Amino acid sequence: MAAAANPRERLRLTILVSVLVVVAAAALVYSLREASGGGGSAGASDLDYTAHELPLLAMGSPTPGGAGAASDANPFAFRPPPTPTRNLTPPPTPRPTLPPRPTPTPRIARGLDGEVKPPPPPFDREYIGHLGPTPTLVAAFRKGDGDSAEIEVATVGQVIDGIFIVRAIGLESVTIGFIGYDASEDTSVPLSDK
C-alpha cells in the first residue's frame, strides 16, 4: 500500500520521520548529559583555586637628571620652553606675472565710399536650398523656428528687409552683402543641415 501512495505523501512521510529522528537524538543527548552530572558543566570539584606567589613591586625614588628624568618630572612644574624646531619647508616660489590680455578692438566696417561704419547686423535667416535652372537660381531662406518659421525666396540682386542683398547663389552657400557697405564686408551663409 505504501508503494501505491503518491509522491507528495512520500515526501511528507519522509520529512516527518526525519524530524522524529532528530528530536529523538536530541532527547538522548540531553538525558546522557543530565545523568553524567549537572547538564554538561564542570563540577565544583574540578576547579583549582591555588594562590600563586608573586614578587612585590619595588618602589624606588626617582633620581633627578637620570635616564627617566623627563618622564618622572612633575607635569605642573615650571620648565624652560622646548627648543623650537627649524622650519625645513622651502619658501613658496612666486608665480610669474602674466602680461595683461589684449583688449579686442571693435570691428570696424567700411562703407561704399570708404568711410568707417559700425559692423553690419548679422544675417538672421538660414539658407535651406535653391530652386530653378542655373541662370535663374532662386535661394530659399527660413526665418524663425518651429511652427512660426517663415520661408522666403530671393534672386541674385534682390534686397531683403532693406538691409541684406543677395550677391551670389551657390549649391552649398549664398553670399550676402549689406546695403551701404563695401563688398569686402560680404558674408557667406552655408546650406543649413536641418
Salt bridges, closest charged atoms under 4 A:
GLU9 OE2 - ARG12 NH1 3.36
ASP124 OD1 - ARG125 NH1 2.67
ASP124 OD2 - LYS143 NZ 3.99
GLU126 OE1 - ARG142 NE 3.24
GLU152 OE1 - ARG125 NE 2.41
ASP161 OD2 - ARG125 NH2 2.60
GLU185 OE1 - ARG107 NH1 2.91
ASP186 OD2 - ARG167 NE 2.85
